[in-house]
Amino acid sequence: MFSPILRLGLLAAGASAKIFYAGVAESGGEFGVYSPDATPGTGLPGTFGVTYDFISEAAVDVYVDTNKINLFRVAFLLERMCPLEYGLGSKFNETHFGYYKDAIDYITVTKGAYAILDPHNYMRYNDPSQQPATGSIIGSTTDANAATTEQFKEFWQELAGRFADNEKVIFGIMNEPHDMPTKLVLEDDQAAIDGIRASGAKNLILAPGNGYTGGHSWNATYTGTDGKSSADLLFNLVDPLNNTAIDIHEYLDTDFSGSHSECVQPGPSNLEGVTSWLKEHGLKAMITEFGGDANAGCFDLLNGLLDYMEANEEWIGWTAWAAGPFWGTSSPCCTDSQPLGSLEPGSKAADGSPGLYDTVWQTTIQNHIPADLVREGLSSVNGGQSTNTTVSQSRFHQRRH
């Protein structure tokens, strides 16, 4: 269990640390494509508002006005934004993009919060029917069906250009790359950064690593990859504006999957390696997925994880997994598949009892929303900045050579 004395020590040690962004992931834009027999194209393009959706405006209102958060991470599918008949690149389904932009504009313009754009594709494109296992790895040279790294750059240049004048947008390069060469993760991440900056966008970028971008495994290598860990290569990224942070996911159950109701993995010790790596390379990071069930063990470890970020200046923000308008009584994580509801305000469990918004967010996570979150300015590793301010914390560009 996470000691209250250690918790107080962490908070005291973190007097100079700063959480700029805190909020929730919105899951629903990736819904409606599952196929039990992995039939490609299942559910595509889907029907907006029926088989998938991005946000509930009413729920966003609650989170901003009552919970006082300033960040939402909004998932979408590449195959809906760039239909298979177009291929991955700069040609979009404009109707679908319009729905997505409406959601992002509601969060950022109407409510004044920040929004992470989240292509929820595991660094794959063309078949989301059984994510995360299906689809061709972007940039693969051994799969004739794979989209190229250059196409990925073109996609990001187009998408970033459409949001370049919105300083409250954050570009999340990709959700959870896995089971691929780490060198290719680096190349795809770099292509996305190059495309985003070529668009003229100055906004904060979040770059993931390999292995589902787990913080606990940042220094680990995996069978079937190239024998390189995320720590071995990701410091080589180059951002000419020095406004890229590392995107980390960190669940607290036994296998770090976020599928179990028992929390047994302590965040502080499991993040020690990646935090040291961030410090060594002068980098910042955000945890954009974590969660837990409504029990004493999870409350303890959730507090420990959030306290740890508050105490270490390398960590600038987080989003908990997950809210979303289509979860109903189902749970996005951490319940052993029990239908206990989600982080969506008003969510209920299948038995009619309060859902995870009431039992986990309100009881535990809400206590970690800083009163002085960033509310204005360009998204950045330093918090909100005016669009004329040079960002200087990240040292990606110094490590390339």
Buried (B, 14 or more C-beta within 10 A) or exposed (E): EBEEEEBEEBEEEBEEBBBBBBBBBBBBBBBBBBBEEEEBBBBBBBEBEEBBBBBBEEBBBBBBEEBBBBBBBBBBBBBBBBBBEEBBBBBBBEEBBEBBBBBBBBBBEEBEBBBBBBBBBBBBBBBBBBBBEBBBBBBBEEBEEBBBBEBBBBBBBBBBBBBBEBBBBBBBBBBBBBBBBBBBBBBBBBBBBBBBBBBEBBBBBBBBBBBBBBBBBBEBBBEEBBEBBBBBBBBBBBBEBBBBBBBBBBBBBEEBEBBBBBBEBBBBEBBBBBBBBBEEBBBBBBBBBBBBBBBEBBBBBBBBBBBBBBBBBBBBBBBBBBBBBBBBBBBBBBBEEBBBBBBBBBBBBBEEEBBBBBBBBBBBBBEBBBEEBBEEBBBBBBBBBEEEEEBEBBBBBEBEE
